[in-house]
Amino acid sequence: ERGHRLRERKAGGWPAPALTRRAGALVLGGGVAGLSALRALVRAGVDDAQLLELEDTVGGNARGHQLAGQGCPLGAHYLPVPGPTAHKVGEWLHEIGLLQWDGLRGASRPDERFLCHAPQERLFIDGAWQEGQLPSAAGRPQTLDQYRRFARRVAEVRRLGFALPTWRAPWTPAHAALDGQTFAVWLAAEGLDDARLRAYLDYACRDDYGAGLDTVSAWAGLHYFASRHGFDAPGEPAEADPGLFTWPEGNGWLTQRLAHPLSERLHTGQTVLAVEAGRQGVTATVWNEAAGRVEAWQAPQAVLALPLFIAARVLVNPPPALGAAVAGARYAPWLVSNLALDEAPLARPGFPPAWDNVGYAPAGSTRCLGYVDTTHQRLDPRPVPPVWTVYHALAEADRPALRDQPAAFWLRRVLADLAPLHPDLPRRLQAADLMRHGHAMRIPAPGTRGSAALAALRAMRGRLRFAHAELAGYSVFEEAFTLGQVAGQSSLSGGD
């Protein structure tokens, strides 16, 4: 609710600051990009770099939480082992020990303690659980044929060039053509209309981007596979999956390690009201939530690690590229629900419980994306009651209800969505914490990845730099971390 303070500005503006502080550099926003930018500034010798964050804890969409004595996420819950193009992330993971150099193999290897434990994924379909999330094609020759056709098309498209972070790949007219249409339109043109394939691809898009086939671009839908390890059709040779890191508290584990060495520079409970860049430096006017007053911060330079629609609201005399980047932008609302149970619900037929548990839903559904068993990653072998994290990528039209409806309303929806999987779940529920993300991530709708305005903001120099996953057109850890580090390093030049 603090962010809504920006709507409360009176006609005469805010009171004069009660206090003015100074810093060598400012970072506004304490998500992954902001923490990465601050780390880059400090490592480069800016000893008095400081970060201002709206919430009481940093981490943004990658914060962790505690429920019933167990760690659980409030947002993102895993990080794929990074590939060679995400080298800035890889360097940091080496620094904190998640990746280690194996001289015998001549390659890095992940610390297996933090890889997702088996079994990893299962899908409830046709009244039973199956292994993996790709719906079974057994007895369905048309489905199998379309899985194989889609796998071949992904392999062909990969040759155009895809990478994480995305700007490490080329951008050609062929990429722009994919970015100019929805994924659903591209699939239809390819004759890929099988219900099970479309359900799986719709799920993948909602899981990564917060919106389905009819909304995200074909570039985004294919990037999901082409920037990683492709698409594996049943019965065909599969590319090795390097695995993924996850923890009971999700990516909160990562942001805690980003934040800890910087803790004395982190100022939480600071609502940014206005930012103005002048000839002598940058002034940020903020509301100090604990002190209940307006304060000012001044620095020679600043990194705006804020969602772009927030940056456009607080920045005095924003550059034209910012207005263009925000115009028409679409944001996905999310609900993240943590449920503490007294014991696991009754088992259903099929594959045993896994880390990620998903119920089949046709393309276009707004049912939940399933649940992660956060206790699945515990290294302590002693059993504990489960804590589940349930994810909803809501329709954009649900944003007012997410803001206005009480927690009980949304908890009923959570339980209703899980009822086909676990009818006895309400009897097992002991406690629930629900987290609302009204504008959780930018949706990579057609035209977003190729936006000239986003490219202009990434390239901006001067006293202000922009750093947020939104500059990549979608929201994942690798993009946010790299954008933050680049912005922090480039800020060192200062000046106009």
Secondary structure by P-SEA (a helix, b strand, c coil): ccccccccccccccccccbbbbccbbbccccaaaaaaaaaaaaaccccbbbbbccccccccccccccccbbbbccccccccccccaaaaaaaaaaaccccccccccccccccccccccccccccccccccccccccccccaaaaaaaaaaaaaaaaaaaaccccccccccccaaaaaaaaccaaaaaaaaccccaaaaaaaaaaaaaccccccccccaaaaaaaccccccccccccccccccbbbbccccaaaaaaaacccccccccccbbbccccccccbbbbbbbcccccbbbbbbccbbbccccaaaaaaccccccaaaaaaacbbbbbbbbbbbbbbccccccccccccccccccccccccccccccccccccccccccccbbbbbbbbcccccccccccccaaaaaaaaaaaaccccccccccccbbbbbbbccccccccccccccaaaaaaaacccccccccccccccccaaaaaaaaaaaaaaaccccc
